[in-house]
Amino acid sequence: MIPEASLVYGPVDGELEHLESDFIPQLEADVNLRDFIAEVRFYNPYEPSRGEWDYGLGFRDTGNDENYRLYVDSNKDWSFELVTAWEEDSNFDSVAQGHLDDLVVSAGGSNHLRLIVQGDTALFFVNGNYVSTLDVSARNLYGYVWIGTSFEIGREIQGESTRYEGFSLWSLDVGRLGVGKNE
């Protein structure tokens, strides 16, 4: 059962510019949460025949490149990774992945992502359809939530951008909203 949710961020619309670099173009919400509902609609930047693309969410991000990443791509696949810092490098562990037959991949087409995270479990939805229950027990802590594109190197075309609409967060944290980075 999901407790009452409080809107703490958004809705925000904008674009993530493709950089052709090792960095993920992203927008971080200024909210520190453990349990939340996140949703956003992404618009596909171009036809997959022109180049690959991806977009999704990062969460329970405590900085130093330590977070969960959940994203979909132009091959109609989804990936869920745990990123941890190890000395000066990051370690990317695949937690779950799958294929989405109904993912819209045409240029200008859009996909709505929703993620419900509570305790050790996350529920993932695309375009209103349940996709998977995810184990998030390895990082059951407060962190920032962000949206991004180009999770994989080479999945961007410089000069292009990925448009998003309605990026919103609802807190499910009882008694703690965690708003602001100075917390």
VENCORQUI-V745240 format. One line per field, one symbol per residue. phi: phi as a letter, one per 40 degrees, with the letter a starting at -180 (. if undefined). psi: psi as a letter, one per 30 degrees, with the letter a starting at -180 (. if undefined). burial: # if it has 24 or more other C-alpha atoms within 12 Angstrom, else .. A space follows every 10 residues. Layout:
phi = ???
psi = ???
burial = ???
//
This chain:
phi = .ccdbbcbag cbbibbccbf accccabccc abbbbabbaa bbbccacdcc icaaaibbaf cbgffbacbb abbccgbbbb bbbbcbfcbb bbbccaaabb dcccbcdgcb bcbbbbbagc bbbbbbfgbc bacbcbccbc acacbababg cbcgbabdgc abcbbgcbbb cbccgacgch ccc
psi = kklkkkkfka kklakjkkfh afkjkljkkh kjleklkklk kkkkflkffe lllllakklh jgahhjlkkk lllfghlkkj lkkkkjcglk kjkkellakj egkkglkfll kkkkkjkjbg kkkkkkhfkk elkkjgffii lkllkllllh ekkfhljkfl ljklkgjkkk kgjkgjehkk fg.
burial = ....##.### .#..#####. ...######. ########## ######.... ########## ##..###### ########## ####...... .....#...# ..#####..# #########. .######... ##.###..## ########## ##..###..# ########## ###...###. ...
//
